[in-house]
Amino acid sequence: MSYLSYKNLLNRLHNPISLVYFRATFNIYILMQQPRTISNALISVFYKDGLEPLAKALNQLGVNIYSTGGTQEFIEKLGIKVHAVEDLTGYPSILGGRVKTLHPKVFGGILARRSNEQDQQEVKEFAIPFFDLVVVDLYPFEETVKSTSEEAKIIEKIDIGGVSLIRAAAKNYNDTVIVCDKNDCPQLAETLLAQNGATSIEQRRVFATKAFHVTSDYDGKIFQYFDAQTTTAFKASVSPAKALRYGENPHQQGVFYGKLDELFTQKHGKELSYNNLLDIDAALNLIGDFDAPTVAIIKHNNPCGVASRSTLLEAWKDALAGDPVSAFGGVIVANRTIDEATATEIDKIFMEVLIAPGYEGNALGILQSKKNRVLLQLNGQLPTGKQYRSILNGVVEQDKDAVVLTKENLTLVTQTSAPDAMIHDLLFADKIVKHTKSNTIVLAKNGQLLGIGCGQTSRVDALKQAIAKAQSFEFDLNGAVMSSDAFFPFPDCVEIADKAGIKYVIQPGGSIKDDASITYCNANGIAMYFTGTRHFKH
């Protein structure tokens, strides 16, 4: 609302209470504008790209520019006059560049309050220029850590002056504009030219908010470097923030922090929801363990259909056959480009999300027939490393379960062994069980998920659920394999599996009663392998 609109509204008000309210609102409105015209700017940046349009705009507006070192040279090459900071302070850059701007004449000009009489007197007494704009970025600490292990080089990229300048300008956002991101320079140039060199307090506060985000993120990265071995505190900074429609349920608010575009490009469909993101995370973690052409269908974070085949079309058909009922409204992920034939078959069912490395020919057009269907094209893989989860009044951190077993990791503990084809199925099943909520049992055969029991309070219940699933879709369990995410405390599971026709078992082992399960297997011609790796997923 404009000044005149507010004034006219006030003049029409007769109710005393309303008049008081709107006068207060009007005064806040005027206060919040607080335009500040830029007269002096301090510019000292590591990255020069993006700076040219801002420097030219400031010059056009008659702003006095103060700068240091390479930044000063860059601006002067544009034909723009620059005041050297060392002429202002009376000190050159010292200690190999470690100290350039750390001086009262610099920080006094940034922190001086225009409305404070004592500040005004001291600024005048010590001949300090008011800095209305500070443009500073930070040394590339994180990039240096990634590029070298040489600590001396890493330490030199811990910015001191830059962080101090940014924090000072952000603190005094009432009077000073702070820009600490090269990407904001062109936009600020346009804003200043449009507003005749002035900014509002709302604009300055937005820049200040970003500035404190940048410095806190920067300090967090430095802390993580020094704290890598001791892990004394949890500090994380993830951006940008994206508001979601809601959380798990409509009455819960939801926000995602991160850069989804680093992982995939959305080719079609509605905005992703909180639950979509959880299922997508589960899907990408699972599919990352498979090399052969594979399709997986995820429902509520658990796989309900998985198959590996020589072609993607075959993999899709057999993944869907694993549980066509649960597949309704699920998230589908493939590790190969979706061809037209596969797209035609996938298009026949209702699904929420499809994820693939690419879409061939007319495949994308076929799949775009449903308006809300989300189609994602993978750009990269999920990062390995740490996982974080908020619980109680804190956070737990752990390494990701990155173990992918091979034949060499298996220990035969029974008299009967499995042929190579069954070993392949055992490893296939173990990959699936790793990505399924505990307690879990996976039944598989010929590179296809037949039945799954997940999230059960007992392993026996998980097995019974898996068998019932497989039988409900008329799968023959004779010759199938069974994988368990944790050991069998009793021989009941191998006995139930045996009676269902399952003759090959893979499990971590480690129970004090392992011998009981092994004895049963030996007595009934079952091959069982221990992995030594538990795959709990809570």
Summary of the structure (lengths in Angstrom):
residues: 538
radius of gyration: 31.9
end to end distance: 52.5
largest distance: 97.7
contacts: 1735
relative contact order: 0.06
helix: 42%
strand: 19%
